Amino acid sequence: MALVKCKECGSDVSTKAKACPKCGAKAPKKTSLFTWLVTGFVAAAMIGAFTSDPSSTSNSSASASSGAGSTQSTSSSAPTTTNTAPVVTAPEWRTFESSDEMTGDKSAYAVSPNAGPTKRMGFPYGDVEAWLGIGCDASSEWAYIGFTQAPNLTDGEIEDGYRSFRVRVRWDDNVGFETLSQKWSADSMHFYNSASAIQKMSGSGSVMVELNWHGEGSVRFPFTLNGSSKALQHIRSKCSRF
């Protein structure tokens, strides 16, 4: 038999006594082995929970989430972005009709977008632009270059009422010569061989015309021929009904 101190009066009390014989205070209950085992297990579990690797728990949760449903994983994923260059389409030729108010004669035209020279000219030609054109009426066709300001060229041959110029022209990658004529002070120049020029316009992708401009030297105008063949067919169908 073992003795313990009473928690109330301090007298010796047998561990088998139910109360202190001096003060009558109840003796403390003895903790059983089972209780100690349960308490130790709970304490160990709590310590393990606090010291476990949080990343492993996070990874396990992520794996379980992705495996639970593929549709949920797909919908929550970030969208894929593809960098693509914007598609740039060159402007096409346009068409229009004209009518002489005095005679009633009609004509149709196909013209390229306006183009400036490859190198800007000085005053007073700094804003000059040009366009390539094809015209037709009921009986003929012609090819020409129009300008926003009458071209002032050098080295031309003087004819009766006009001047002619032999100029370099590059159709795609093929460089050759064409003869252009300009009436005095006119803001356009016509191809001497219009049939050949029209054929090249409808069968090429681009053209560059080199002009010997007064005070500027060689001035080059690049023109797109995108849509020229379609525009030519359109005005021909109109001119055939004039």
Secondary structure, 3 states (H helix, E strand, C coil): CCEEECCCCCCEEECCCCECCCCCCECCCCCCHHHHHHHHHHHHHHHHHHHCCHHHHHHHHHHHHHHHCHHHHHHHCCCCCCCCCCCCCCCCCEEEEEECCCCCCEEEEEECCCECCCCCCCCCCCCCCEEEEEEECCCCEEEEEEECCCCCECCCEECCCEEEEEEEEEECCEEEEEEEEEECCCCEEEECCHHHHHHHHHHCCEEEEEEEECCCEEEEEEEECCCHHHHHHHHHHHHCCC
